Amino acid sequence: MGKAQALSRLEQEWQAFLKSIEDLPESDLLEAGVCGDWSVRDLMAHVTTWEEETLRALPLVLEGKRLPRYSVLYGGIDAFNALQHEKKQSLSLAQVRRDLASTHKRLVAFLSDLPETAFTPRFIRRLGIDTYKHYREHHEQIAGWRENSKL
């Protein structure tokens, strides 16, 4: 997969994620139980967290450096996710929305500025795990929750 394909896939999955939340009223965005105890709002903050992580990790990948292990730093990815979830609990829904949009915009700008040669298999793998595959995972959870809730 090259740069154009990666950016296209990123955009396609991003739009599907946004579509899954676009018409939900605020009360539904805050309702727990979409993914475990998490609400749609929590998932929005979570997606932002992983885009932020992508923006930290990909420059290291480009430098050929080894990425820090979440198991060493936090006790695992679940512990990292719980920590970040706790950190973002005080954010308003409006702030979560702003962060979601601005972080995604930064990510797309970063990727767009890279040369084609940056899109190596290792780079694409990390990008996919943190972004478009991740968007799809949560889009599907939201769609399932909506179906079960008849929203």
N, C-alpha and C positions, 0 to 999 in steps of 0.2 A: 504494500500500500504506500503510495506516495503522498506528498503534501496535499494536493488537490483532493484526493480521495479522503484523506484524514479530515480535512476541514469540512468537506461535504457531509461525511458521516457524523461529525461532531454537530453540525448545524441541524441535520435531520433528526437526530436523537434529542437534541436540545429543544427543538420545536415540539416534538411529541411530549416531552416532559412538561413544557409550558402549557400545552393544550390540555393536559390532564388536570391542571389546576386553575385554568383561566377563568372559568365561570363559577367557581366555588365562592359562596358568601364567607365573610370573615368568620362567622361562627363555625362553619364546617372546616375551615383551615386550622382552627384551634382545637378541634375535637380529637381527643386521644384515640388510639386504637388502629391507626392506619398501618403501622409497622410496629408490632409490639405495643408499647405504651406511647409511641411517638405519633404526633399529629402531622398533617401536611406541612404546617409551619416548621415543625422540627425537621422534616425531610428537606425543606427548602434550605434551612440553615446548614444541614448536613451536606447537601450537594455543594454549597458554597465552601464549606470547610475543605472538601476534597478538591475543589478547583484551586483553592489556596495552596493546598499540599502539592498539587500538580505544578503550580508556578514556582514552588520551592525545589521540587524534585527534578524537573526537566533540565534546568541549567546544570545540575550535577551530572545527569545522564550525558548531556552534551560534552561535558569535560571528561567523561570516561571514569568518573568517580563512583565509588560504591555508595549506595544509598543507605542511610541509617535504618536500622531494623526496628520496627515498631515493638517487637517483643523485648528488645533491650531497653528502648527509651521509655516505653509505657506499660510493658507487660502484655502487649498484644494489640491488635487492631481494635478489638472490642473495647479494651480499656481506653485507647485513644479516642474512639468514637464517644464513649461515655464522658470522658473529660471535656471534649469539645462541646458536646451537648450541654453539659452543665455550664460551661463558660458562656454559651449563647442564650441561656434561658431568660436572662434579663432584657434581651433585645425585644423591642416592639415589633409587631408584624410589619409595620412600615419600614423599619430599619432592616429587617430580614429581607424584604423585597428589594430594597435599595442595594444591599450587599450582594444579593443573588445576581442582579443585573450588572452591577459595576464589576464584580469579580469575573463574570463571564466575558464581559467586554475586554477586560485586561488580558484574559487568557487568549481570546481570539486575536487580539492585537499582537501578543507575544508570538503566537504560532504563525501568524501571517507574515511577520517580519523575518522569520527564519528561512534560510535557503533550503532548497529541496534536499540537499545532502544531510540535513539534520534529521530527517525522517527515517532513521535507521530502524531495524526490527526492535531493538531494545527500547528506543524512544517511543515507537508506535505502541508497543506492548504496555508501557507505563501510562501513556496517554489514554489508551482504551480502557484500561482497568479503572483509572481515576475519573474518567469523564463519560464518554458515550455509552460504554457498557453499564456504568453506574447510573446514568440518567435512565436507561432502559429498565434497569432493575426497579428503580423507585417509581417510574411511570407505571409499570405493571402492577406494583403494589397499590398505588393510588387508584388505578382502574379497577382492580379487584375489590378494593374497599368501597369504591363508588357503586359498583354493581351490587355488592352485598347490602349496601345502605340504600340502594335505589336513588342515588343522587344524580 
